[in-house]
Amino acid sequence: MKVIAFAFAIVLAVNAAEKNAASDKPKTYKRLIPADILRDFPGMCFASTKCTTVEVGQHWELAPFCGRSTCVKAEEDARLLELVEDCGPLPKANPKCKLSEKTNKTAAFPECCPVFDCEPGVKLEYPEIPVPEGEPKAKSAAKPKAKA
Ligand SMILES: *[C@@H]1O[C@H](CO)[C@@H](O)[C@H](O)[C@H]1NC(C)=O
C-alpha cells in the first residue's frame, strides 16, 4: 500500500474537503505534496503509478487506487507540487448503512469512491481531518466551490 503510506507521510498537506451537499455523492479530499521529479525531465511531474512524466496542469489517475493527481506549480517559488485527490477517510462504521451496489471501484475518479446506502434518516459520520496552517498555494489548485 505504497500510495497510502505516501499519502499520510506528508508535511505539506492541504485538506480541502469538498463538502458535497448530496450525501450519496462520493466525498473527495485534496492535498498538496512535493512532486516527484526526474533528473532528465525538470519542469514535469513524475507519475509513479503510470511510470510517466506529466506536464503542469495535466492530471493522471492513481489506479489501482481510487484517486487522481494533478501536476501544479507553487505560486511562491515555482516548485512543482502534486495535487492529490482521493475519496478521503471512510465513514465511521454504522450498522444502518451499507456499501451501495452503485459503488464502481473500476470507474474513473471520483466515480470509484464508495457510495453508502443508509436507512431513512440515518447519516454517516466522517472523521474530522485537521487542516494544517500555512500550506503552500498552487496556481491551479482551485478552491472548492460551495455549490457547482
Ligand atoms: C464501472 O465503470 C467502468 C468504467 O467507467 C465501466 O466500464 C463499467 O461498466 C462500470 N460498471 C458498472 C457496474 O457500472
The ligand as an SDF file (V2000), in Angstrom:
LIG
                    3D

 14 14  0  0  0  0  0  0  0  0999 V2000
  -17.8020    0.7680  -13.8500 C   0  0  0  0  0  0  0  0  0  0  0  0
  -17.0430    1.7250  -14.5200 O   0  0  0  0  0  0  0  0  0  0  0  0
  -16.3880    1.2450  -15.6870 C   0  0  0  0  0  0  0  0  0  0  0  0
  -15.5010    2.3380  -16.2050 C   0  0  0  0  0  0  0  0  0  0  0  0
  -16.2030    3.5550  -16.3620 O   0  0  0  0  0  0  0  0  0  0  0  0
  -17.4570    0.8020  -16.6970 C   0  0  0  0  0  0  0  0  0  0  0  0
  -16.8410    0.3010  -17.8460 O   0  0  0  0  0  0  0  0  0  0  0  0
  -18.3480   -0.2500  -16.0720 C   0  0  0  0  0  0  0  0  0  0  0  0
  -19.3960   -0.5620  -16.9420 O   0  0  0  0  0  0  0  0  0  0  0  0
  -18.9200    0.2580  -14.7530 C   0  0  0  0  0  0  0  0  0  0  0  0
  -19.6440   -0.8340  -14.1020 N   0  0  0  0  0  0  0  0  0  0  0  0
  -20.8360   -0.6590  -13.5650 C   0  0  0  0  0  0  0  0  0  0  0  0
  -21.4250   -1.8330  -12.8700 C   0  0  0  0  0  0  0  0  0  0  0  0
  -21.4580    0.4100  -13.6280 O   0  0  0  0  0  0  0  0  0  0  0  0
  1  2  1  0
  1 10  1  0
  2  3  1  0
  3  4  1  0
  3  6  1  0
  4  5  1  0
  6  7  1  0
  6  8  1  0
  8  9  1  0
  8 10  1  0
 10 11  1  0
 11 12  1  0
 12 13  1  0
 12 14  2  0
M  END
$$$$
